[in-house]
Amino acid sequence: MSFVTRRALSTLIPPKVASPNAIGSAPDAVRMKRVVSFYEKLPRGPAPEIQATGLLGRYQAKHFGKNPTAKPIFHAIGFLLVIGYPMTYYYHLRHHKNNAH
């Protein structure tokens, strides 16, 4: 293992809290006490699952969450049809009104 890899992994591994030679001197003891109190305050166990809020959040949780579906593709196509066809119809009639002869 290279030095860079060992250095990167050493930052992920917590210090040895119960090391007897680190607690011996006063400055190290104060520093270790702060480290221990920090690690005691960290939450334990898996993180709680975040509940979806709002209309878009619930839609995303339902269709993109644990069981993703293909329904958003059909919803997008339907949305484009519902919005696009009336716009095309309106703009077509706007430029060609009263030309029924």
Backbone as a chain_set.jsonl record, in Angstrom:
{"seq": "MSFVTRRALSTLIPPKVASPNAIGSAPDAVRMKRVVSFYEKLPRGPAPEIQATGLLGRYQAKHFGKNPTAKPIFHAIGFLLVIGYPMTYYYHLRHHKNNAH", "coords": {"N": [[0.857, -1.166, 0.0], [0.594, 2.192, -0.838], [2.14, 5.25, 0.357], [0.464, 7.448, 0.118], [-2.08, 6.296, -0.028], [-2.212, 5.052, 2.485], [-2.093, 7.33, 4.086], [-4.474, 8.617, 3.361], [-6.357, 6.753, 4.238], [-5.858, 6.775, 6.953], [-7.062, 9.063, 7.917], [-9.7, 8.413, 7.97], [-10.02, 6.509, 9.915], [-10.83, 6.373, 13.292], [-9.044, 7.812, 16.112], [-7.12, 5.906, 18.501], [-8.842, 5.531, 21.285], [-8.611, 4.379, 23.812], [-5.918, 4.216, 24.38], [-3.231, 3.656, 26.5], [-0.742, 5.01, 26.722], [-1.229, 7.476, 25.56], [-2.863, 8.864, 27.269], [-1.326, 9.512, 29.405], [0.196, 12.04, 29.716], [-0.577, 15.465, 30.545], [-1.374, 17.459, 28.458], [-1.983, 15.733, 26.322], [-3.992, 14.253, 27.492], [-6.094, 16.068, 27.811], [-6.616, 16.675, 25.164], [-7.339, 14.139, 24.237], [-9.606, 13.774, 25.752], [-11.344, 15.614, 24.602], [-11.584, 14.454, 22.077], [-12.755, 12.002, 22.715], [-15.192, 12.898, 23.818], [-16.292, 14.046, 21.543], [-16.672, 11.796, 19.845], [-18.464, 10.379, 21.416], [-20.784, 11.838, 21.193], [-21.662, 11.431, 18.62], [-24.221, 10.125, 16.461], [-25.582, 6.809, 16.685], [-26.014, 3.751, 14.867], [-28.127, 3.039, 11.963], [-28.928, 5.71, 9.676], [-31.909, 7.66, 9.996], [-34.729, 7.159, 7.844], [-35.544, 9.496, 5.369], [-38.501, 11.292, 5.136], [-40.633, 11.984, 2.426], [-41.714, 15.197, 1.428], [-44.161, 17.516, 0.312], [-45.617, 17.996, -2.984], [-44.024, 17.381, -5.287], [-41.918, 16.018, -4.047], [-43.177, 13.738, -2.93], [-44.066, 12.54, -5.302], [-41.626, 11.974, -6.512], [-40.529, 10.191, -4.618], [-42.333, 8.119, -4.862], [-42.172, 7.225, -7.57], [-39.444, 7.212, -8.276], [-38.085, 6.107, -6.201], [-37.474, 3.397, -4.056], [-38.661, 1.394, -5.615], [-38.432, 1.912, -8.698], [-40.358, 3.152, -11.475], [-41.702, 3.181, -14.861], [-43.58, 5.07, -15.275], [-43.212, 7.938, -15.097], [-42.268, 8.638, -17.644], [-44.475, 8.237, -19.315], [-46.16, 10.059, -18.084], [-44.858, 12.45, -18.709], [-45.097, 12.46, -21.508], [-47.901, 12.582, -21.74], [-48.322, 15.048, -20.463], [-47.047, 16.787, -22.282], [-48.719, 16.397, -24.492], [-51.178, 17.329, -23.503], [-50.621, 20.007, -22.956], [-49.286, 20.892, -25.278], [-50.904, 20.426, -27.611], [-53.269, 22.15, -27.37], [-51.915, 24.636, -27.425], [-50.748, 24.66, -29.982], [-53.078, 24.553, -31.535], [-54.328, 26.96, -30.762], [-52.457, 28.936, -31.624], [-52.444, 28.399, -34.337], [-55.086, 29.0, -35.144], [-55.085, 31.668, -34.5], [-53.516, 32.932, -36.388], [-54.861, 32.386, -38.735], [-57.524, 33.235, -38.78], [-60.942, 33.8, -39.723], [-60.711, 33.05, -42.443], [-62.368, 31.398, -43.994], [-63.349, 31.106, -46.617]], "CA": [[0.0, 0.0, 0.0], [1.436, 3.372, -0.96], [2.076, 6.217, 1.449], [-0.716, 8.301, -0.088], [-3.253, 5.509, 0.335], [-2.219, 4.902, 3.942], [-2.398, 8.643, 4.655], [-5.894, 8.872, 3.131], [-7.142, 5.865, 5.097], [-5.653, 7.099, 8.36], [-7.986, 10.111, 8.32], [-11.026, 7.823, 8.139], [-10.02, 5.64, 11.079], [-10.762, 7.2, 14.498], [-7.858, 7.546, 16.934], [-7.289, 4.915, 19.561], [-9.3, 6.276, 22.449], [-8.202, 3.711, 25.047], [-4.473, 4.024, 24.389], [-2.74, 4.076, 27.819], [0.377, 5.951, 26.658], [-1.718, 8.781, 25.123], [-3.555, 9.514, 28.381], [-0.352, 9.773, 30.457], [0.567, 13.426, 29.941], [-1.72, 16.366, 30.697], [-1.915, 18.0, 27.204], [-2.598, 14.655, 25.55], [-5.224, 13.829, 28.174], [-7.14, 17.043, 27.482], [-6.939, 16.478, 23.752], [-8.057, 12.867, 24.115], [-10.929, 13.951, 26.352], [-12.162, 16.266, 23.579], [-11.844, 13.474, 21.022], [-13.72, 11.035, 23.255], [-16.516, 13.53, 23.929], [-16.809, 14.197, 20.175], [-17.151, 10.507, 19.339], [-19.627, 9.953, 22.207], [-21.959, 12.591, 20.743], [-22.082, 11.005, 17.29], [-25.349, 9.191, 16.49], [-25.257, 5.41, 16.426], [-27.002, 3.009, 14.084], [-28.4, 3.561, 10.614], [-29.592, 7.017, 9.607], [-33.355, 7.524, 9.787], [-35.161, 7.374, 6.461], [-36.129, 10.818, 5.192], [-39.854, 11.234, 4.589], [-40.847, 12.935, 1.338], [-42.722, 16.222, 1.698], [-44.545, 18.282, -0.872], [-46.154, 17.244, -4.114], [-42.927, 16.851, -6.1], [-41.17, 15.061, -3.235], [-43.933, 12.478, -2.859], [-44.033, 11.944, -6.643], [-40.282, 11.429, -6.705], [-40.377, 9.022, -3.754], [-43.188, 7.041, -5.353], [-41.781, 6.714, -8.882], [-37.997, 7.103, -8.435], [-37.524, 5.631, -4.949], [-36.989, 2.014, -3.959], [-39.203, 0.628, -6.742], [-38.642, 2.861, -9.795], [-41.283, 2.734, -12.526], [-41.601, 3.919, -16.125], [-44.72, 5.973, -15.366], [-42.878, 9.343, -15.395], [-42.132, 8.835, -19.093], [-45.837, 8.384, -19.831], [-46.688, 11.309, -17.557], [-44.254, 13.539, -19.49], [-45.736, 12.449, -22.83], [-49.261, 13.091, -21.539], [-48.233, 16.487, -20.176], [-46.752, 17.473, -23.537], [-49.922, 16.362, -25.328], [-52.219, 18.178, -22.91], [-50.208, 21.408, -23.082], [-48.826, 21.206, -26.633], [-51.97, 20.463, -28.625], [-54.026, 23.413, -27.318], [-51.074, 25.763, -27.853], [-50.661, 24.599, -31.445], [-54.41, 24.893, -32.046], [-54.55, 28.388, -30.528], [-51.61, 29.749, -32.49], [-52.865, 28.177, -35.72], [-56.3, 29.782, -35.372], [-54.786, 33.083, -34.335], [-52.935, 33.458, -37.631], [-55.706, 32.055, -39.87], [-58.945, 33.408, -38.454], [-61.844, 34.378, -40.732], [-60.312, 32.705, -43.798], [-63.147, 30.211, -44.312], [-63.986, 31.17, -47.93]], "C": [[0.902, 1.228, 0.0], [1.23, 4.304, 0.23], [0.815, 7.076, 1.339], [-1.98, 7.562, 0.325], [-3.341, 5.342, 1.84], [-2.587, 6.216, 4.611], [-3.888, 8.955, 4.509], [-6.756, 8.005, 4.037], [-6.99, 6.224, 6.563], [-6.588, 8.209, 8.821], [-9.396, 9.561, 8.531], [-11.136, 6.999, 9.417], [-9.899, 6.501, 12.333], [-9.526, 6.864, 15.321], [-8.156, 6.515, 18.001], [-7.613, 5.649, 20.853], [-8.733, 5.672, 23.734], [-6.7, 3.452, 25.106], [-3.89, 4.517, 25.711], [-1.597, 5.076, 27.74], [-0.065, 7.332, 26.182], [-2.374, 9.54, 26.262], [-2.565, 9.958, 29.459], [-0.051, 11.225, 30.712], [-0.662, 14.321, 29.901], [-2.225, 16.925, 29.357], [-2.584, 16.936, 26.34], [-3.921, 14.213, 26.166], [-6.365, 14.775, 27.847], [-7.586, 16.867, 26.036], [-7.746, 15.202, 23.562], [-9.452, 12.974, 24.716], [-11.87, 14.631, 25.356], [-12.529, 15.292, 22.462], [-12.893, 12.475, 21.479], [-15.102, 11.662, 23.341], [-17.127, 13.75, 22.549], [-17.399, 12.891, 19.67], [-18.335, 9.986, 20.145], [-20.899, 10.628, 21.717], [-22.457, 12.171, 19.362], [-23.248, 10.028, 17.373], [-24.905, 7.779, 16.114], [-26.373, 4.767, 15.603], [-27.225, 3.631, 12.721], [-29.124, 4.902, 10.683], [-31.082, 6.816, 9.383], [-33.722, 7.847, 8.343], [-35.9, 8.7, 6.359], [-37.495, 10.67, 4.531], [-40.015, 12.33, 3.535], [-41.945, 13.916, 1.729], [-42.994, 16.976, 0.41], [-44.985, 17.381, -2.006], [-45.05, 16.606, -4.949], [-42.116, 15.809, -5.332], [-41.87, 13.717, -3.125], [-43.945, 11.766, -4.211], [-42.678, 11.283, -6.891], [-40.071, 10.185, -5.85], [-41.176, 7.835, -4.28], [-42.643, 6.409, -6.632], [-40.283, 6.537, -9.082], [-37.326, 6.489, -7.218], [-37.026, 4.202, -5.023], [-37.45, 1.144, -5.125], [-39.459, 1.575, -7.91], [-39.547, 2.274, -10.881], [-41.045, 3.572, -13.778], [-42.741, 4.924, -16.273], [-44.332, 7.427, -15.629], [-42.691, 9.626, -16.882], [-43.506, 9.06, -19.708], [-46.479, 9.672, -19.32], [-46.139, 12.49, -18.349], [-44.877, 13.615, -20.878], [-47.154, 13.0, -22.734], [-49.274, 14.58, -21.275], [-47.962, 17.281, -21.453], [-47.958, 17.491, -24.476], [-50.986, 17.33, -24.811], [-51.874, 19.658, -23.069], [-49.915, 21.768, -24.539], [-49.934, 21.323, -27.655], [-52.803, 21.737, -28.534], [-53.199, 24.625, -27.736], [-50.958, 25.809, -29.373], [-51.978, 25.019, -32.073], [-54.665, 26.387, -31.92], [-53.725, 29.236, -31.487], [-51.967, 29.561, -33.972], [-54.099, 29.022, -36.037], [-56.032, 31.275, -35.299], [-54.263, 33.698, -35.647], [-53.844, 33.225, -38.847], [-57.188, 32.26, -39.579], [-59.672, 34.139, -39.585], [-61.358, 34.156, -42.16], [-61.084, 31.461, -44.252], [-63.806, 30.307, -45.664], [-63.252, 30.413, -48.967]], "O": [[1.869, 1.29, 0.76], [0.279, 4.163, 0.999], [0.18, 7.391, 2.345], [-2.858, 8.145, 0.961], [-4.42, 5.475, 2.417], [-3.318, 6.22, 5.602], [-4.5, 9.496, 5.43], [-7.775, 8.468, 4.551], [-7.912, 5.997, 7.346], [-6.884, 8.294, 10.013], [-10.204, 10.193, 9.211], [-12.233, 6.815, 9.943], [-8.959, 7.288, 12.439], [-9.014, 5.748, 15.238], [-9.312, 6.285, 18.356], [-6.753, 6.307, 21.439], [-8.408, 6.414, 24.661], [-6.26, 2.551, 25.82], [-4.038, 5.698, 26.028], [-1.485, 5.927, 28.622], [0.674, 8.295, 26.387], [-2.432, 10.769, 26.215], [-2.943, 10.718, 30.351], [-0.042, 11.627, 31.876], [-1.672, 13.972, 29.29], [-3.432, 16.872, 29.124], [-3.611, 17.187, 25.709], [-4.855, 13.844, 25.454], [-7.491, 14.329, 27.626], [-8.777, 16.905, 25.729], [-8.723, 15.185, 22.814], [-10.383, 12.33, 24.233], [-13.046, 14.279, 25.267], [-13.655, 15.306, 21.964], [-13.81, 12.139, 20.729], [-16.089, 11.025, 22.973], [-18.344, 13.653, 22.391], [-18.504, 12.877, 19.128], [-19.141, 9.221, 19.615], [-21.981, 10.051, 21.815], [-23.571, 12.527, 18.978], [-23.27, 9.18, 18.265], [-23.976, 7.589, 15.33], [-27.525, 5.197, 15.649], [-26.591, 4.625, 12.366], [-29.844, 5.182, 11.641], [-31.482, 5.904, 8.66], [-33.103, 8.699, 7.706], [-36.779, 8.991, 7.17], [-37.632, 10.01, 3.501], [-39.581, 13.464, 3.737], [-42.971, 13.527, 2.288], [-42.139, 17.052, -0.472], [-44.758, 16.172, -1.992], [-45.127, 15.423, -5.282], [-41.675, 14.818, -5.915], [-41.228, 12.671, -3.217], [-43.849, 10.541, -4.271], [-42.602, 10.171, -7.414], [-39.483, 9.213, -6.324], [-40.75, 6.687, -4.158], [-42.652, 5.186, -6.766], [-39.874, 5.788, -9.969], [-36.102, 6.36, -7.201], [-36.264, 3.835, -5.917], [-36.719, 0.261, -5.572], [-40.596, 2.006, -8.103], [-39.51, 1.077, -11.168], [-40.287, 4.543, -13.759], [-42.849, 5.571, -17.315], [-45.069, 8.113, -16.337], [-42.935, 10.747, -17.33], [-43.686, 9.963, -20.524], [-47.254, 10.307, -20.035], [-46.875, 13.436, -18.632], [-45.155, 14.706, -21.375], [-47.559, 13.808, -23.57], [-50.126, 15.301, -21.793], [-48.575, 18.324, -21.68], [-48.193, 18.479, -25.172], [-51.611, 18.056, -25.584], [-52.766, 20.475, -23.295], [-50.272, 22.86, -24.98], [-49.911, 22.229, -28.488], [-53.028, 22.366, -29.567], [-53.735, 25.551, -28.345], [-51.06, 26.877, -29.977], [-51.986, 25.769, -33.049], [-55.159, 27.017, -32.855], [-54.253, 30.164, -32.099], [-51.801, 30.486, -34.767], [-54.153, 29.681, -37.076], [-56.697, 32.058, -35.977], [-54.549, 34.855, -35.955], [-53.609, 33.822, -39.897], [-58.022, 31.516, -40.093], [-59.1, 34.968, -40.293], [-61.581, 35.015, -43.014], [-60.491, 30.557, -44.842], [-64.8, 29.609, -45.864], [-63.675, 30.38, -50.123]]}, "num_chains": 1, "name": "protein.A"}
